[in-house]
């Protein structure tokens, strides 16, 4: 599908109601932590929703949950199922990009539903926004649900049901460069987004509030990817840059803080010729706080209040 022009409002899929069914599938790797998987499903049910699984989700001898075509088939099956109101990734890892050539984005666009996930699932979110004109939800996957704090879980399901507040902020966020700018929320996992560049499923970042986060990457790798984005011009026309958490793949608070500081400094160096706002330690990523965001919807980075203000008038509501 061709890239959707920025001046066309994206479609916000129907909100969820208690009793609705959330379809679950693995777009990438298989479930490694069965306890976290079961706990996530139980939490979804406790919050008043049903679940429906489709496709393989356990290790079948390969490092992906199933072959690429089969994983795409699972997404199509859940999307076509009239008894399923939203689709949520069970986990990330790696593999979402591999199945993109098997996904029928026209088919998804004709039947708008909420797709929920983050990390490697950023590839799917990007394609839905840029090529199917659908708002998608950057938020916890099933296996991470009970690992995130209660505020993150509340934020996710409030967003899915239309009960979320129109502003998002959190203690500990840093205003690295001030300013008030409005743009479309885009982005997600840095590594995944870098590897989408040059593929048919990349999307424009012009006038975007770009969200970036990552885990398990050393600073030199993060530096290499950020430098590539800057030198290729991908950061030149942003409206703002929102940095979530960058962690080394472990919960060591000192190591996380050191890595975050390195990333912040490098980002400010790479964008010093620009005047758009830059925030750090926004509650998005692989650590405890992972607030859900409606990717594709416009928002304003209000540096005075430290809040991200959502604009529901920027989308077509079904």
Phi, psi and omega in degrees: 000144179290163178291133180283130178301146183295338184275001176264125182294132176287158181270129174270113181301160181305141177289160179271154173235154178305136182099345178290161181255133176253120178281140183239134177208163179257108178278352186220249184281163178282166178292127177259328182248093183298326180296315179296324178297310180294320179296321179296316178297316180298322179294317178302317179293319179298330180277001172102016182242155175265163177229153175220121180269146174217134176087175181288144177222356178249164183298126180246026181097352178243168181274356173251159185295327180195180178289165189300314181295322181293322179292321176294322179298323178296318178298315179299317183297316179291323181293324182280341184290116183291346178269000179249124185260343178205160181233132183234135177288140178285320176199174178254239182107253172207145175140342182300318180297324183298328183267000185300325183291347179263356184269131179267096183291330174300318180297319179289322182295326182290342184225072188303129174219158175286128170252130186238132176169176177206187181063237181299335181291350176305331178297316179292318180299316181299316181294319179297318182289309188282334187237345177244357176059037179245139170290135179235159186255116173273105184196183184307149170265172185302313185287347179258353187307311184276358176270340177273162182286168183298326180296323178292318178296316179298317180300317181299306186285336173292321178293317181295328182263000179081017183255003184287150175291158183272012175221144183232130177201168180201153176296145177093350178290144182247131173272100183279327172213124185284176179137159177240115181221146179250142178187175177283137176282122179220172173113214183136230184284124185303309183301316181296316182295320179299322182278357172274339184299131181089354177265166179292350186253007173291159176225160182291141176254011180300130179060030181262152164267100188274123178260131178228139174206164176194165180216149174071019179246135176289163184298321183297328177288318177298317179300316181299316181290317179296320179296319178298319177298316182292313185288339178271359177086006184289344180258359189291328187245027177287155170270334179187164182228124182244113181264119174279210181274144173236113183235155183280006180098009176218164185274010181298112188296322181295316179296321179297313180299319180297315180295318179302313181299319179297317179296314181301313181298317181292320178298317179295324176296315185288338183245018187295339179275357181254158181248011181285153180292148176229125178246150177234156178061033173293145187286064177221131178146200188267002179267197187301315181270125178211080184286139179286141179231139176277092183292130183106335176282149177277152178210167176242128171279106181260096185288338178292318180267344184072026182242145171264112184263119182279145179242099182292343179284357182269000183233160172270119184266127178266000000 
